[in-house]
Amino acid sequence: MSSQPILEARGIVKQFPGVRALDGVNFDVRPGEVHVLIGENGAGKSTLSKILMGVIAADEGEILFEGRPIRLRSPLDARQHGIGGVYQEFMLVPWLNVAQNIFLNREPRRWKGLPFVDHRRMHEESREILSAFGLEVDTRLPVKHLDTALQQMVEISKVLSTSPRVLVLDEPTAMLTDREVSRLFERIEELRRQGVAIVYISHRLQEIRKIGDRVTVLRDGRYVGTVNIRDVSDDQLVEMMVGRSISQMYPRSRRAPGAEALRLQGFSVKGGPQEADFVVRYGEIVGLAGLVGAGRTELVRGIFGIDPIQKGELLIDGRKVTPRSPNQMIQLGVGLLSEDRKRFGLALKSPVHWNTVMASLRRHFPRGVVRERKVQSIAREYVEKLRIVTPSVLRQVRYLSGGNQQKVVMAKWLDTKAKILIFDEPTRGIDVGAKAEVHALMDQLAQEGNAIIMISSDLPEVLGMSDRIYVLFQKRIVGEFKHGEANQEKIASLMLGIGTGVKTNAS
């Protein structure tokens, strides 16, 4: 690994309306190095990465490539310098197929100088790129038909197909299974050996120790420090990030659960789980574990009336309910925080206050006369309670960091006064400080007598927060554990189908 940086940022300042996102930040990355960038949501990580990728321009400071100042006016400028990146938000064209997305604006031509795309070559090369991750994907399929994990792999494959010299990865594993993460890390190790410089942004401290060399910490848009990963503990990193120590990541005040809140009997969802038996009681958190595609999200979408039910029964408070629509389930006291906040949880161009009350307008204004001042007042209460970082409740949520957007979604469902709350990946893309806050809030909600169903791909989170755990494999519930009965190995084995008696797709 060279000791000289290939890409360097000096004194970077970026101002958005009401927010100083970066304030004199320095950063560099060397060939053959994985330099990790961490910090709380809103610390400026994604803003810095977008400046390095030419998406936005810095207000002050300079970017140097191989020691020479450069101007990055667009992602094309960055690509011409050999800088490529994966954004936190997908940059795919949903109606184009996989191969078209991978080679967008770089399509191979049949004859040089003529606008005829060599589709056969494009699909062949796309399959080769995807096979490096062990993926067999129909490259003629529009990406809108892929699940979020596969879309993320297509996004990564698209960037790697340009053979970048500097690779910026912003939360690349947020949507991936453990198996896909392992394949990505193997690919990163190959790139490192080839001398590619990698900027890696993540909230997962266990990840950065596996692949990182140095780590730079940002807090509130300011540079805190750069250290070798081997020379610092997790507690020290957390304290650098949040400015305080976090004594307990998974706070639970465990007590005997109350009455039965929700029960499934032989519950089958079209395209999802089959013959699921499931129960959650008031005052408890029930975790759902499983690989992507196991049917976790489809199960809760069926409960919430989004996906059609094929057979079976759903009982709420002992009364049979046929889910027909989300609005019906909201009226019955059920709330669903979806795994994709941007697509299903938020109106991105609407301000914080309208997003906060959008699911509870009827409760606040039964006569249909909506008062703006009251809406703002309600939103301010949740901004304070959930520590949402925003200059105003009038701020459009698209300008908030990912973690603060997630908190706005949580505020929306809390404001409905739902008694049965379904959290699908509630801490995905959230920093460790915000995770601790979300976990504390979930514990408080359980203490107050709410029933909580939690889907998470983070096994320590499932084990730490759940009173009981159901494990899904190939769209069937294959195991149930009480708190203290399970460990990561037991759950992971069932997630992979080991010992379930269920035939795998490969068998």
C-alpha positions as CSV (number, residue, x, y, z in Angstrom):
1,M,0.0,0.0,0.0
2,S,1.4,3.4,-1.0
3,S,1.9,6.0,1.7
4,Q,0.9,8.8,-0.7
5,P,-2.8,9.6,-1.2
6,I,-4.4,9.1,-4.6
7,L,-7.4,11.2,-3.6
8,E,-7.4,14.0,-1.0
9,A,-9.9,16.5,0.2
10,R,-8.7,19.6,2.0
11,G,-10.7,22.1,4.1
12,I,-14.1,21.1,2.5
13,V,-17.0,23.3,3.4
14,K,-20.6,22.7,2.3
15,Q,-23.6,24.8,3.3
16,F,-27.2,23.8,2.7
17,P,-30.1,26.1,3.7
18,G,-30.1,26.2,7.5
19,V,-27.4,23.6,7.8
20,R,-23.6,23.6,7.6
21,A,-23.1,20.1,6.5
22,L,-19.3,20.1,6.3
23,D,-17.1,22.6,8.1
24,G,-13.4,22.4,7.1
25,V,-13.2,18.6,6.7
26,N,-9.9,16.9,5.6
27,F,-9.8,13.4,4.2
28,D,-7.6,11.2,2.0
29,V,-7.3,7.6,0.8
30,R,-4.3,5.7,-0.5
31,P,-4.0,3.0,-3.2
32,G,-4.7,-0.5,-1.8
33,E,-6.3,0.9,1.3
34,V,-9.8,0.7,2.7
35,H,-10.4,4.0,4.5
36,V,-13.6,3.9,6.6
37,L,-15.7,7.0,7.1
38,I,-18.0,6.9,10.1
39,G,-20.2,9.3,12.1
40,E,-23.7,9.8,13.3
41,N,-26.6,10.4,10.9
42,G,-26.2,14.1,9.8
43,A,-22.4,14.1,10.5
44,G,-21.7,14.8,6.8
45,K,-20.5,11.4,5.6
46,S,-22.8,11.2,2.5
47,T,-22.3,14.8,1.7
48,L,-18.5,14.3,1.6
49,S,-18.9,11.2,-0.5
50,K,-21.1,13.0,-3.0
51,I,-18.4,15.7,-3.3
52,L,-15.8,13.1,-3.9
53,M,-18.0,11.5,-6.6
54,G,-18.8,14.8,-8.3
55,V,-22.5,14.8,-7.5
56,I,-22.4,18.1,-5.6
57,A,-19.7,20.8,-5.4
58,A,-18.0,22.0,-2.3
59,D,-18.4,25.7,-1.3
60,E,-14.8,25.9,-0.1
61,G,-11.8,23.7,-0.1
62,E,-10.1,21.6,-2.8
63,I,-9.9,18.1,-4.2
64,L,-6.5,16.6,-5.2
65,F,-6.0,13.5,-7.4
66,E,-2.5,12.1,-7.4
67,G,-1.3,15.4,-5.8
68,R,-2.9,17.7,-8.4
69,P,-6.0,19.8,-7.9
70,I,-9.0,18.8,-9.9
71,R,-12.5,20.1,-10.4
72,L,-15.3,17.6,-10.2
73,R,-18.4,19.2,-11.8
74,S,-20.3,15.9,-12.4
75,P,-20.1,12.1,-11.8
76,L,-18.8,11.9,-15.4
77,D,-15.9,14.1,-14.4
78,A,-15.2,11.8,-11.5
79,R,-15.5,8.7,-13.7
80,Q,-13.0,10.1,-16.1
81,H,-10.5,10.4,-13.2
82,G,-11.2,6.8,-12.3
83,I,-13.5,7.6,-9.3
84,G,-16.7,5.6,-9.0
85,G,-19.2,5.1,-6.2
86,V,-22.3,3.5,-4.9
87,Y,-24.7,6.0,-3.4
88,Q,-26.8,5.4,-0.3
89,E,-29.9,5.8,-2.5
90,F,-30.3,3.6,-5.6
91,M,-29.4,5.2,-8.8
92,L,-31.0,2.6,-11.0
93,V,-33.6,3.1,-13.8
94,P,-36.4,0.8,-12.6
95,W,-38.0,0.1,-16.0
96,L,-34.7,-0.8,-17.7
97,N,-33.3,-4.3,-17.4
98,V,-30.3,-5.4,-15.4
99,A,-27.8,-5.3,-18.2
100,Q,-29.0,-1.9,-19.4
101,N,-28.6,-0.5,-15.9
102,I,-25.1,-1.9,-15.6
103,F,-24.0,-0.4,-18.9
104,L,-26.1,2.8,-18.8
105,N,-24.4,5.4,-21.1
106,R,-21.6,2.9,-21.8
107,E,-23.4,0.4,-24.0
108,P,-21.1,-1.7,-26.2
109,R,-21.6,-1.0,-29.9
110,R,-21.7,-3.5,-32.8
111,W,-19.8,-1.1,-35.0
112,K,-17.6,1.7,-33.9
113,G,-19.1,5.1,-34.5
114,L,-22.6,3.8,-35.1
115,P,-25.5,3.9,-32.6
116,F,-26.3,0.2,-32.6
117,V,-26.0,-1.5,-29.2
118,D,-24.5,-5.0,-29.0
119,H,-27.1,-6.4,-26.7
120,R,-25.7,-10.0,-26.8
121,R,-22.3,-8.8,-25.6
122,M,-23.9,-6.4,-23.0
123,H,-25.9,-9.3,-21.4
124,E,-22.9,-11.7,-21.5
125,E,-20.6,-9.2,-19.8
126,S,-23.3,-8.4,-17.3
127,R,-23.7,-12.0,-16.4
128,E,-19.9,-12.3,-15.9
129,I,-19.8,-9.3,-13.6
130,L,-22.7,-10.6,-11.5
131,S,-21.2,-14.1,-11.3
132,A,-18.2,-12.6,-9.5
133,F,-20.7,-12.3,-6.6
134,G,-22.0,-15.8,-7.1
135,L,-25.3,-14.3,-8.5
136,E,-27.3,-15.9,-11.3
137,V,-29.7,-13.2,-12.3
138,D,-31.8,-12.9,-15.5
139,T,-30.2,-9.8,-17.0
140,R,-33.2,-9.2,-19.2
141,L,-35.4,-8.6,-16.1
142,P,-36.4,-5.0,-15.3
143,V,-34.7,-4.0,-12.0
144,K,-38.0,-2.9,-10.5
145,H,-38.8,-6.6,-10.3
146,L,-35.8,-7.4,-8.1
147,D,-35.8,-7.3,-4.4
148,T,-33.8,-4.6,-2.6
149,A,-30.8,-6.8,-2.0
150,L,-30.4,-7.8,-5.6
151,Q,-30.9,-4.1,-6.7
152,Q,-28.0,-3.2,-4.4
153,M,-25.8,-5.9,-6.0
154,V,-26.7,-4.6,-9.4
155,E,-25.7,-1.1,-8.2
156,I,-22.4,-2.3,-7.0
157,S,-21.8,-4.4,-10.1
158,K,-22.5,-1.3,-12.3
159,V,-19.7,0.7,-10.6
160,L,-17.2,-2.2,-10.6
161,S,-17.7,-2.7,-14.3
162,T,-16.0,0.7,-14.9
163,S,-12.8,-0.6,-13.3
164,P,-12.4,2.4,-10.9
165,R,-9.1,3.4,-9.3
166,V,-11.0,4.9,-6.4
167,L,-14.2,3.3,-5.2
168,V,-16.6,5.1,-2.8
169,L,-19.1,2.8,-1.1
170,D,-21.8,4.5,1.0
171,E,-23.6,1.9,3.2
172,P,-23.2,-0.9,0.6
173,T,-24.3,-3.7,2.9
174,A,-27.5,-2.1,4.3
175,M,-29.7,-4.3,2.2
176,L,-27.6,-7.4,1.9
177,T,-27.7,-10.8,3.5
178,D,-24.7,-12.2,5.4
179,R,-23.8,-14.4,2.5
180,E,-23.9,-11.4,0.0
181,V,-21.8,-9.3,2.5
182,S,-19.2,-12.0,2.6
183,R,-19.0,-12.0,-1.2
184,L,-18.7,-8.3,-1.3
185,F,-15.9,-8.3,1.2
186,E,-14.1,-10.9,-0.9
187,R,-14.4,-8.7,-3.9
188,I,-13.2,-5.7,-1.9
189,E,-10.1,-7.7,-0.8
190,E,-9.4,-8.5,-4.5
191,L,-9.7,-4.8,-5.4
192,R,-7.4,-3.9,-2.5
193,R,-4.7,-6.3,-3.8
194,Q,-5.1,-4.7,-7.2
195,G,-4.3,-1.3,-5.7
196,V,-7.8,0.2,-5.8
197,A,-8.3,2.8,-3.1
198,I,-11.6,2.3,-1.3
199,V,-13.7,4.8,0.8
200,Y,-16.1,2.8,2.9
201,I,-19.0,4.4,4.8
202,S,-20.8,2.2,7.3
203,H,-22.6,2.3,10.6
204,R,-21.7,-1.4,11.4
205,L,-18.6,-1.4,13.6
206,Q,-18.2,-5.2,13.3
207,E,-17.9,-4.7,9.5
208,I,-15.2,-2.1,9.5
209,R,-12.8,-4.3,11.6
210,K,-13.0,-7.0,8.9
211,I,-12.0,-4.9,6.0
212,G,-10.8,-1.4,7.2
213,D,-7.3,0.0,7.5
214,R,-7.9,3.5,8.8
215,V,-11.0,5.2,10.1
216,T,-12.0,8.8,10.0
217,V,-14.7,10.1,12.3
218,L,-17.0,13.1,11.5
219,R,-19.3,14.7,14.0
220,D,-21.8,17.5,13.2
221,G,-20.0,18.2,9.9
222,R,-16.6,18.5,11.6
223,Y,-13.5,16.4,11.4
224,V,-12.9,14.6,14.7
225,G,-9.9,12.4,13.9
226,T,-8.3,9.6,11.9
227,V,-6.9,6.5,13.5
228,N,-5.7,3.0,12.6
229,I,-8.5,0.6,13.2
230,R,-6.2,-1.8,15.0
231,D,-5.3,0.9,17.6
232,V,-8.8,1.9,18.8
233,S,-11.6,0.0,20.6
234,D,-15.3,0.0,19.6
235,D,-16.1,2.1,22.7
236,Q,-13.6,4.7,21.7
237,L,-15.0,4.9,18.2
238,V,-18.5,5.3,19.5
239,E,-17.4,8.0,21.9
240,M,-15.6,9.8,19.0
241,M,-18.8,9.6,16.9
242,V,-21.4,10.7,19.4
243,G,-19.4,12.6,21.9
244,R,-20.5,10.4,24.8
245,S,-20.3,6.7,25.8
246,I,-23.2,4.4,25.2
247,S,-23.6,2.0,28.2
248,Q,-26.3,-0.3,26.7
249,M,-27.1,-1.0,23.1
250,Y,-30.0,-3.3,23.8
251,P,-31.9,-2.0,26.8
252,R,-34.8,-4.3,27.8
253,S,-37.0,-4.1,30.9
254,R,-38.3,-7.6,30.6
255,R,-41.5,-8.5,32.3
256,A,-44.4,-11.0,31.9
257,P,-46.4,-10.2,28.7
258,G,-50.0,-9.3,28.8
259,A,-53.0,-10.5,26.8
260,E,-52.8,-11.8,23.3
261,A,-52.7,-8.9,20.8
262,L,-52.4,-10.7,17.5
263,R,-52.5,-14.3,16.3
264,L,-52.0,-16.0,12.9
265,Q,-53.4,-19.4,12.3
266,G,-52.5,-21.2,9.0
267,F,-51.9,-17.8,7.5
268,S,-50.8,-17.8,3.9
269,V,-49.9,-14.8,1.8
270,K,-49.8,-14.7,-2.0
271,G,-46.2,-14.9,-3.0
272,G,-45.2,-15.1,0.7
273,P,-45.3,-17.3,3.8
274,Q,-47.5,-20.4,3.8
275,E,-49.5,-21.7,6.8
276,A,-47.8,-19.4,9.3
277,D,-48.8,-19.8,13.0
278,F,-47.7,-16.8,15.0
279,V,-48.6,-14.9,18.1
280,V,-47.6,-11.6,19.8
281,R,-48.8,-10.4,23.2
282,Y,-49.0,-6.9,24.6
283,G,-45.9,-5.8,26.3
284,E,-43.5,-8.0,24.3
285,I,-41.2,-7.6,21.3
286,V,-41.3,-10.6,18.9
287,G,-38.4,-10.8,16.4
288,L,-38.6,-12.3,12.9
289,A,-35.3,-13.6,11.6
290,G,-34.6,-15.0,8.2
291,L,-32.6,-14.4,5.0
292,V,-33.8,-12.0,2.3
293,G,-36.5,-13.8,0.4
294,A,-37.5,-16.0,3.4
295,G,-40.9,-14.2,3.6
296,R,-40.5,-11.9,6.6
297,T,-41.6,-8.7,4.8
298,E,-44.4,-10.5,2.9
299,L,-45.8,-11.8,6.1
300,V,-46.2,-8.4,7.7
301,R,-47.4,-6.9,4.4
302,G,-50.2,-9.5,4.5
303,I,-51.0,-8.6,8.1
304,F,-51.2,-4.9,7.2
305,G,-53.5,-5.5,4.2
306,I,-51.1,-4.7,1.5
307,D,-50.7,-8.2,-0.1
308,P,-53.7,-10.5,-0.6
309,I,-54.3,-13.4,1.9
310,Q,-54.9,-16.8,0.4
311,K,-56.1,-18.6,3.5
312,G,-55.9,-18.8,7.2
313,E,-57.0,-16.5,10.0
314,L,-55.8,-13.2,11.6
315,L,-57.1,-12.4,15.1
316,I,-56.7,-9.1,16.8
317,D,-57.7,-9.0,20.5
318,G,-59.3,-12.4,19.9
319,R,-61.5,-11.2,17.1
320,K,-61.2,-12.5,13.5
321,V,-60.1,-9.8,11.0
322,T,-59.8,-10.0,7.2
323,P,-57.1,-7.5,6.2
324,R,-58.3,-5.6,3.2
325,S,-56.3,-2.4,3.2
326,P,-53.7,-0.5,5.3
327,N,-56.4,2.1,6.2
328,Q,-58.5,-0.6,7.7
329,M,-55.6,-1.9,9.8
330,I,-54.6,1.6,10.9
331,Q,-58.2,2.0,12.2
332,L,-57.7,-1.3,14.1
333,G,-54.6,0.0,15.8
334,V,-51.9,-1.6,13.6
335,G,-48.9,0.4,12.3
336,L,-46.2,-0.7,9.8
337,L,-42.8,0.9,9.5
338,S,-41.7,-0.5,6.2
339,E,-38.1,-1.5,5.3
340,D,-37.9,1.1,2.4
341,R,-38.7,4.4,4.0
342,K,-38.2,6.4,0.8
343,R,-40.6,4.3,-1.3
344,F,-43.3,3.5,1.3
345,G,-42.8,5.5,4.4
346,L,-42.4,9.1,3.4
347,A,-43.6,11.9,1.1
348,L,-40.1,13.1,0.3
349,K,-41.0,16.5,-1.0
350,S,-43.4,17.3,1.8
351,P,-42.2,18.9,5.1
352,V,-41.6,17.1,8.4
353,H,-44.8,18.2,9.9
354,W,-47.1,16.8,7.2
355,N,-45.2,13.5,7.1
356,T,-45.6,13.2,10.9
357,V,-49.4,13.5,10.8
358,M,-50.2,12.0,7.4
359,A,-51.5,8.7,8.9
360,S,-53.5,10.3,11.7
361,L,-55.2,13.3,10.2
362,R,-58.6,11.8,10.8
363,R,-57.9,11.4,14.5
364,H,-56.7,15.0,14.9
365,F,-59.3,16.6,12.7
366,P,-62.4,14.5,12.7
367,R,-64.5,17.3,11.1
368,G,-62.0,17.5,8.1
369,V,-60.8,21.1,8.9
370,V,-57.0,20.8,9.1
371,R,-55.2,23.5,11.1
372,E,-51.6,24.1,10.0
373,R,-50.5,25.5,13.4
374,K,-51.7,22.4,15.2
375,V,-49.9,20.1,12.7
376,Q,-46.7,22.0,13.3
377,S,-47.1,21.8,17.1
378,I,-47.7,18.0,17.0
379,A,-44.6,17.6,14.8
380,R,-42.4,19.7,17.1
381,E,-43.3,17.4,20.0
382,Y,-42.0,14.4,18.1
383,V,-38.9,16.3,16.9
384,E,-38.0,16.9,20.5
385,K,-39.0,13.4,21.7
386,L,-37.1,11.5,19.0
387,R,-34.2,14.0,18.7
388,I,-34.9,14.6,15.0
389,V,-32.2,16.8,13.6
390,T,-33.9,19.4,11.4
391,P,-33.7,23.2,11.3
392,S,-37.5,23.3,11.2
393,V,-40.6,21.1,11.0
394,L,-41.2,23.0,7.7
395,R,-38.1,21.3,6.2
396,Q,-38.7,18.9,3.4
397,V,-37.8,15.4,4.6
398,R,-35.7,14.7,1.4
399,Y,-33.1,17.1,2.8
400,L,-32.8,15.1,6.1
401,S,-30.2,12.4,6.7
402,G,-31.3,8.8,6.4
403,G,-31.4,8.3,10.2
404,N,-33.5,11.4,10.7
405,Q,-35.9,10.4,7.9
406,Q,-36.3,7.1,9.7
407,K,-37.2,8.9,12.9
408,V,-39.9,10.9,11.0
409,V,-41.4,7.6,9.9
410,M,-41.4,6.4,13.5
411,A,-43.0,9.6,14.6
412,K,-45.8,9.1,12.0
413,W,-46.7,5.7,13.4
414,L,-46.4,6.8,17.0
415,D,-48.8,9.6,16.3
416,T,-51.5,7.1,15.2
417,K,-51.5,5.7,18.7
418,A,-51.2,2.2,17.2
419,K,-51.2,-0.6,19.9
420,I,-49.6,-3.2,17.5
421,L,-46.5,-1.8,15.9
422,I,-44.6,-3.6,13.1
423,F,-41.0,-2.4,12.6
424,D,-39.4,-3.8,9.4
425,E,-35.6,-3.2,9.7
426,P,-36.1,-0.2,12.1
427,T,-32.3,0.5,12.5
428,R,-31.2,-0.1,8.9
429,G,-28.9,2.8,7.9
430,I,-28.9,4.4,11.4
431,D,-25.7,5.2,13.3
432,V,-25.0,3.6,16.7
433,G,-26.1,6.5,18.7
434,A,-29.5,6.6,16.9
435,K,-29.8,2.8,17.2
436,A,-29.5,3.0,20.9
437,E,-32.2,5.7,21.0
438,V,-34.5,3.6,18.8
439,H,-33.9,0.5,20.9
440,A,-34.7,2.5,24.1
441,L,-37.9,3.8,22.4
442,M,-38.9,0.2,21.5
443,D,-38.3,-0.9,25.1
444,Q,-40.4,2.0,26.4
445,L,-43.2,1.2,24.0
446,A,-43.2,-2.4,25.2
447,Q,-43.2,-1.2,28.8
448,E,-46.3,0.9,28.0
449,G,-48.1,-2.2,26.9
450,N,-47.7,-2.1,23.1
451,A,-47.2,-5.2,21.1
452,I,-44.2,-5.0,18.8
453,I,-43.2,-7.2,15.8
454,M,-39.6,-6.5,14.7
455,I,-37.9,-7.7,11.5
456,S,-34.2,-7.4,11.5
457,S,-31.2,-8.8,9.5
458,D,-28.9,-7.9,12.5
459,L,-28.8,-11.1,14.6
460,P,-27.4,-9.3,17.7
461,E,-30.3,-6.9,17.5
462,V,-32.8,-9.8,17.2
463,L,-31.3,-11.6,20.2
464,G,-30.8,-8.4,22.3
465,M,-34.3,-6.9,21.8
466,S,-36.7,-9.8,21.4
467,D,-38.7,-11.6,24.0
468,R,-39.4,-14.3,21.5
469,I,-38.0,-15.1,18.1
470,Y,-39.5,-16.8,15.1
471,V,-37.2,-18.0,12.3
472,L,-38.3,-18.2,8.7
473,F,-36.8,-20.3,5.9
474,Q,-38.2,-20.5,2.4
475,K,-41.4,-18.8,3.4
476,R,-42.2,-21.1,6.3
477,I,-41.8,-20.6,10.1
478,V,-39.3,-23.2,11.1
479,G,-38.5,-22.4,14.7
480,E,-39.4,-20.4,17.8
481,F,-37.2,-19.4,20.7
482,K,-37.7,-17.6,24.0
483,H,-35.2,-15.0,25.1
484,G,-32.2,-16.8,26.4
485,E,-32.8,-20.1,24.5
486,A,-31.2,-19.0,21.3
487,N,-27.8,-17.8,20.1
488,Q,-26.5,-16.6,16.7
489,E,-25.4,-20.1,15.6
490,K,-28.8,-21.7,16.3
491,I,-30.7,-19.0,14.5
492,A,-28.3,-18.9,11.6
493,S,-28.6,-22.6,11.1
494,L,-32.4,-22.5,10.9
495,M,-32.2,-19.5,8.5
496,L,-30.0,-21.6,6.2
497,G,-32.5,-24.6,6.5
498,I,-30.1,-26.7,8.6
499,G,-32.1,-29.1,10.8
500,T,-35.5,-27.8,9.6
501,G,-36.5,-30.9,7.5
502,V,-37.4,-28.5,4.7
503,K,-35.8,-29.2,1.3
504,T,-33.6,-26.4,0.1
505,N,-34.0,-24.9,-3.4
506,A,-30.7,-26.6,-4.3
507,S,-31.8,-30.1,-3.2
